[in-house]
């Protein structure tokens, strides 16, 4: 009988996580860009109605963080993809 641990591959998990972080962060960043183009006065508003950290961040701050996470996720995803092909 094969256990689930024998099929566990850390590189596959990191690659899947990096791809997910890249995709969702890019979507959040695009959302903030659309808000910036259509309603620039909303950028100073909080991202959520909840008034405690980290949900009370401004919309422009969330956009900057999402862009940075998308870059990190893309870099990690490409690195994991390149190391698998060797």
VMD Tcl script that builds the backbone (N, CA, C; Angstrom):
set m [mol new atoms 258]
animate dup $m
set s [atomselect $m all]
$s set {name element resname resid chain x y z} {
  {N N UNK 1 A 0.841 -1.176 0.000}
  {CA C UNK 1 A 0.000 0.000 0.000}
  {C C UNK 1 A 0.888 1.241 0.000}
  {N N UNK 2 A 0.547 2.181 -0.832}
  {CA C UNK 2 A 1.320 3.409 -0.963}
  {C C UNK 2 A 0.672 4.491 -0.111}
  {N N UNK 3 A 1.486 5.137 0.718}
  {CA C UNK 3 A 0.942 6.201 1.539}
  {C C UNK 3 A 0.981 7.525 0.771}
  {N N UNK 4 A 0.258 8.485 1.258}
  {CA C UNK 4 A 0.233 9.795 0.601}
  {C C UNK 4 A 1.561 10.502 0.719}
  {N N UNK 5 A 2.361 10.138 1.712}
  {CA C UNK 5 A 3.657 10.783 1.897}
  {C C UNK 5 A 4.648 10.380 0.809}
  {N N UNK 6 A 4.505 9.207 0.245}
  {CA C UNK 6 A 5.440 8.802 -0.795}
  {C C UNK 6 A 5.206 9.589 -2.088}
  {N N UNK 7 A 3.999 10.085 -2.290}
  {CA C UNK 7 A 3.700 10.873 -3.482}
  {C C UNK 7 A 3.908 12.367 -3.269}
  {N N UNK 8 A 4.227 12.751 -2.038}
  {CA C UNK 8 A 4.391 14.164 -1.700}
  {C C UNK 8 A 5.697 14.682 -2.284}
  {N N UNK 9 A 5.598 15.713 -3.091}
  {CA C UNK 9 A 6.777 16.321 -3.680}
  {C C UNK 9 A 6.759 17.814 -3.337}
  {N N UNK 10 A 7.738 18.240 -2.600}
  {CA C UNK 10 A 7.773 19.627 -2.127}
  {C C UNK 10 A 7.833 20.623 -3.282}
  {N N UNK 11 A 8.560 20.293 -4.340}
  {CA C UNK 11 A 8.662 21.201 -5.489}
  {C C UNK 11 A 7.314 21.419 -6.156}
  {N N UNK 12 A 6.518 20.370 -6.267}
  {CA C UNK 12 A 5.198 20.518 -6.877}
  {C C UNK 12 A 4.289 21.406 -6.033}
  {N N UNK 13 A 4.402 21.277 -4.716}
  {CA C UNK 13 A 3.580 22.101 -3.822}
  {C C UNK 13 A 4.015 23.559 -3.913}
  {N N UNK 14 A 5.321 23.820 -3.907}
  {CA C UNK 14 A 5.817 25.192 -4.004}
  {C C UNK 14 A 5.435 25.796 -5.355}
  {N N UNK 15 A 5.531 25.008 -6.413}
  {CA C UNK 15 A 5.163 25.514 -7.737}
  {C C UNK 15 A 3.679 25.847 -7.809}
  {N N UNK 16 A 2.834 24.987 -7.256}
  {CA C UNK 16 A 1.390 25.256 -7.248}
  {C C UNK 16 A 1.063 26.482 -6.394}
  {N N UNK 17 A 1.716 26.602 -5.256}
  {CA C UNK 17 A 1.497 27.765 -4.390}
  {C C UNK 17 A 1.962 29.050 -5.064}
  {N N UNK 18 A 3.112 29.010 -5.715}
  {CA C UNK 18 A 3.632 30.191 -6.400}
  {C C UNK 18 A 2.725 30.602 -7.559}
  {N N UNK 19 A 2.210 29.634 -8.295}
  {CA C UNK 19 A 1.300 29.937 -9.394}
  {C C UNK 19 A 0.007 30.565 -8.880}
  {N N UNK 20 A -0.504 30.048 -7.771}
  {CA C UNK 20 A -1.728 30.591 -7.175}
  {C C UNK 20 A -1.508 32.007 -6.665}
  {N N UNK 21 A -0.397 32.235 -5.986}
  {CA C UNK 21 A -0.080 33.581 -5.488}
  {C C UNK 21 A 0.068 34.547 -6.653}
  {N N UNK 22 A 0.746 34.124 -7.703}
  {CA C UNK 22 A 0.919 34.981 -8.872}
  {C C UNK 22 A -0.426 35.341 -9.500}
  {N N UNK 23 A -1.271 34.346 -9.720}
  {CA C UNK 23 A -2.542 34.585 -10.409}
  {C C UNK 23 A -3.470 35.495 -9.593}
  {N N UNK 24 A -3.658 35.175 -8.332}
  {CA C UNK 24 A -4.593 35.965 -7.527}
  {C C UNK 24 A -4.047 37.355 -7.209}
  {N N UNK 25 A -2.753 37.486 -6.997}
  {CA C UNK 25 A -2.177 38.813 -6.765}
  {C C UNK 25 A -2.284 39.676 -8.007}
  {N N UNK 26 A -2.086 39.075 -9.165}
  {CA C UNK 26 A -2.224 39.830 -10.405}
  {C C UNK 26 A -3.668 40.291 -10.608}
  {N N UNK 27 A -4.630 39.451 -10.247}
  {CA C UNK 27 A -6.038 39.846 -10.357}
  {C C UNK 27 A -6.370 40.999 -9.409}
  {N N UNK 28 A -5.856 40.949 -8.187}
  {CA C UNK 28 A -6.092 42.048 -7.243}
  {C C UNK 28 A -5.436 43.326 -7.757}
  {N N UNK 29 A -4.230 43.225 -8.289}
  {CA C UNK 29 A -3.552 44.399 -8.810}
  {C C UNK 29 A -4.327 44.992 -9.988}
  {N N UNK 30 A -4.834 44.143 -10.883}
  {CA C UNK 30 A -5.633 44.639 -12.003}
  {C C UNK 30 A -6.918 45.298 -11.527}
  {N N UNK 31 A -7.519 44.770 -10.475}
  {CA C UNK 31 A -8.699 45.392 -9.878}
  {C C UNK 31 A -8.376 46.800 -9.385}
  {N N UNK 32 A -7.253 46.951 -8.710}
  {CA C UNK 32 A -6.850 48.262 -8.197}
  {C C UNK 32 A -6.544 49.209 -9.360}
  {N N UNK 33 A -5.934 48.718 -10.419}
  {CA C UNK 33 A -5.657 49.560 -11.585}
  {C C UNK 33 A -6.959 50.027 -12.221}
  {N N UNK 34 A -7.935 49.148 -12.338}
  {CA C UNK 34 A -9.232 49.549 -12.889}
  {C C UNK 34 A -9.915 50.597 -12.021}
  {N N UNK 35 A -9.817 50.433 -10.702}
  {CA C UNK 35 A -10.369 51.436 -9.791}
  {C C UNK 35 A -9.641 52.763 -9.976}
  {N N UNK 36 A -8.323 52.704 -10.142}
  {CA C UNK 36 A -7.536 53.923 -10.315}
  {C C UNK 36 A -7.934 54.657 -11.592}
  {N N UNK 37 A -8.246 53.925 -12.643}
  {CA C UNK 37 A -8.622 54.548 -13.906}
  {C C UNK 37 A -10.047 55.092 -13.843}
  {N N UNK 38 A -10.956 54.327 -13.259}
  {CA C UNK 38 A -12.367 54.717 -13.289}
  {C C UNK 38 A -12.774 55.625 -12.130}
  {N N UNK 39 A -12.278 55.368 -10.932}
  {CA C UNK 39 A -12.653 56.141 -9.741}
  {C C UNK 39 A -11.416 56.429 -8.888}
  {N N UNK 40 A -10.558 57.342 -9.295}
  {CA C UNK 40 A -9.316 57.584 -8.544}
  {C C UNK 40 A -9.544 58.093 -7.121}
  {N N UNK 41 A -10.689 58.657 -6.848}
  {CA C UNK 41 A -10.946 59.159 -5.489}
  {C C UNK 41 A -11.143 58.013 -4.492}
  {N N UNK 42 A -11.355 56.806 -4.962}
  {CA C UNK 42 A -11.544 55.648 -4.082}
  {C C UNK 42 A -10.227 55.085 -3.549}
  {N N UNK 43 A -9.092 55.496 -4.080}
  {CA C UNK 43 A -7.807 54.900 -3.694}
  {C C UNK 43 A -7.475 55.120 -2.224}
  {N N UNK 44 A -7.944 56.194 -1.647}
  {CA C UNK 44 A -7.668 56.463 -0.230}
  {C C UNK 44 A -8.622 55.717 0.699}
  {N N UNK 45 A -9.637 55.075 0.156}
  {CA C UNK 45 A -10.599 54.334 0.971}
  {C C UNK 45 A -10.012 53.002 1.415}
  {N N UNK 46 A -10.505 52.465 2.536}
  {CA C UNK 46 A -10.015 51.149 2.969}
  {C C UNK 46 A -10.483 50.052 2.019}
  {N N UNK 47 A -9.706 48.991 1.963}
  {CA C UNK 47 A -10.019 47.865 1.073}
  {C C UNK 47 A -11.255 47.112 1.542}
  {N N UNK 48 A -11.529 47.159 2.836}
  {CA C UNK 48 A -12.664 46.443 3.410}
  {C C UNK 48 A -13.356 47.341 4.436}
  {N N UNK 49 A -14.560 46.968 4.793}
  {CA C UNK 49 A -15.289 47.716 5.820}
  {C C UNK 49 A -14.848 47.350 7.230}
  {N N UNK 50 A -14.099 46.267 7.373}
  {CA C UNK 50 A -13.608 45.833 8.682}
  {C C UNK 50 A -12.518 46.800 9.127}
  {N N UNK 51 A -12.584 47.242 10.383}
  {CA C UNK 51 A -11.708 48.319 10.825}
  {C C UNK 51 A -10.573 47.837 11.734}
  {N N UNK 52 A -9.914 46.744 11.373}
  {CA C UNK 52 A -8.724 46.324 12.104}
  {C C UNK 52 A -7.723 45.707 11.128}
  {N N UNK 53 A -6.457 45.742 11.549}
  {CA C UNK 53 A -5.346 45.283 10.720}
  {C C UNK 53 A -5.518 43.816 10.349}
  {N N UNK 54 A -5.245 43.397 9.168}
  {CA C UNK 54 A -4.774 44.058 7.955}
  {C C UNK 54 A -5.903 44.470 7.017}
  {N N UNK 55 A -7.135 44.412 7.462}
  {CA C UNK 55 A -8.256 44.691 6.575}
  {C C UNK 55 A -8.527 46.174 6.397}
  {N N UNK 56 A -7.886 47.015 7.184}
  {CA C UNK 56 A -8.120 48.451 7.063}
  {C C UNK 56 A -7.073 49.144 6.201}
  {N N UNK 57 A -6.316 48.391 5.401}
  {CA C UNK 57 A -5.346 48.987 4.493}
  {C C UNK 57 A -6.062 49.774 3.408}
  {N N UNK 58 A -5.409 50.820 2.925}
  {CA C UNK 58 A -5.969 51.605 1.825}
  {C C UNK 58 A -5.892 50.803 0.531}
  {N N UNK 59 A -6.728 51.162 -0.408}
  {CA C UNK 59 A -6.790 50.428 -1.676}
  {C C UNK 59 A -5.481 50.533 -2.459}
  {N N UNK 60 A -4.838 51.689 -2.436}
  {CA C UNK 60 A -3.570 51.821 -3.152}
  {C C UNK 60 A -2.457 50.997 -2.500}
  {N N UNK 61 A -2.488 50.847 -1.175}
  {CA C UNK 61 A -1.510 49.994 -0.487}
  {C C UNK 61 A -1.707 48.532 -0.861}
  {N N UNK 62 A -2.949 48.119 -0.951}
  {CA C UNK 62 A -3.246 46.735 -1.346}
  {C C UNK 62 A -2.749 46.480 -2.765}
  {N N UNK 63 A -2.881 47.463 -3.637}
  {CA C UNK 63 A -2.384 47.318 -5.001}
  {C C UNK 63 A -0.877 47.152 -5.057}
  {N N UNK 64 A -0.154 47.929 -4.236}
  {CA C UNK 64 A 1.310 47.808 -4.214}
  {C C UNK 64 A 1.745 46.444 -3.670}
  {N N UNK 65 A 1.079 45.982 -2.616}
  {CA C UNK 65 A 1.414 44.681 -2.034}
  {C C UNK 65 A 1.085 43.560 -3.019}
  {N N UNK 66 A -0.050 43.670 -3.703}
  {CA C UNK 66 A -0.437 42.647 -4.677}
  {C C UNK 66 A 0.560 42.594 -5.828}
  {N N UNK 67 A 1.035 43.744 -6.276}
  {CA C UNK 67 A 2.018 43.755 -7.351}
  {C C UNK 67 A 3.313 43.085 -6.917}
  {N N UNK 68 A 3.761 43.372 -5.693}
  {CA C UNK 68 A 4.985 42.747 -5.180}
  {C C UNK 68 A 4.808 41.239 -5.025}
  {N N UNK 69 A 3.658 40.806 -4.511}
  {CA C UNK 69 A 3.402 39.370 -4.374}
  {C C UNK 69 A 3.313 38.682 -5.726}
  {N N UNK 70 A 2.740 39.361 -6.719}
  {CA C UNK 70 A 2.677 38.777 -8.059}
  {C C UNK 70 A 4.083 38.593 -8.631}
  {N N UNK 71 A 4.955 39.563 -8.411}
  {CA C UNK 71 A 6.332 39.435 -8.897}
  {C C UNK 71 A 7.062 38.292 -8.197}
  {N N UNK 72 A 6.887 38.187 -6.890}
  {CA C UNK 72 A 7.536 37.101 -6.130}
  {C C UNK 72 A 6.976 35.749 -6.558}
  {N N UNK 73 A 5.659 35.661 -6.704}
  {CA C UNK 73 A 5.044 34.411 -7.140}
  {C C UNK 73 A 5.493 34.005 -8.528}
  {N N UNK 74 A 5.582 34.971 -9.448}
  {CA C UNK 74 A 6.030 34.668 -10.806}
  {C C UNK 74 A 7.475 34.206 -10.812}
  {N N UNK 75 A 8.340 34.881 -10.056}
  {CA C UNK 75 A 9.752 34.498 -9.983}
  {C C UNK 75 A 9.899 33.085 -9.417}
  {N N UNK 76 A 9.180 32.794 -8.346}
  {CA C UNK 76 A 9.251 31.459 -7.735}
  {C C UNK 76 A 8.724 30.403 -8.681}
  {N N UNK 77 A 7.628 30.685 -9.345}
  {CA C UNK 77 A 7.031 29.749 -10.291}
  {C C UNK 77 A 8.002 29.448 -11.434}
  {N N UNK 78 A 8.631 30.482 -11.997}
  {CA C UNK 78 A 9.585 30.277 -13.082}
  {C C UNK 78 A 10.828 29.535 -12.606}
  {N N UNK 79 A 11.267 29.826 -11.395}
  {CA C UNK 79 A 12.433 29.131 -10.852}
  {C C UNK 79 A 12.134 27.640 -10.666}
  {N N UNK 80 A 10.958 27.337 -10.123}
  {CA C UNK 80 A 10.590 25.932 -9.926}
  {C C UNK 80 A 10.393 25.227 -11.271}
  {N N UNK 81 A 9.895 25.943 -12.254}
  {CA C UNK 81 A 9.696 25.339 -13.571}
  {C C UNK 81 A 11.036 25.031 -14.231}
  {N N UNK 82 A 11.995 25.938 -14.065}
  {CA C UNK 82 A 13.315 25.731 -14.672}
  {C C UNK 82 A 14.100 24.621 -13.989}
  {N N UNK 83 A 13.968 24.480 -12.664}
  {CA C UNK 83 A 14.718 23.447 -11.970}
  {C C UNK 83 A 14.145 22.067 -12.251}
  {N N UNK 84 A 12.874 21.968 -12.584}
  {CA C UNK 84 A 12.277 20.664 -12.877}
  {C C UNK 84 A 12.732 20.147 -14.234}
  {N N UNK 85 A 12.963 21.045 -15.189}
  {CA C UNK 85 A 13.329 20.616 -16.529}
  {C C UNK 85 A 14.769 20.145 -16.637}
  {N N UNK 86 A 15.587 20.396 -15.624}
  {CA C UNK 86 A 17.002 19.984 -15.674}
  {C C UNK 86 A 17.195 18.558 -15.360}
}
mol reanalyze $m
mol bondsrecalc $m
mol representation Tube
mol addrep $m
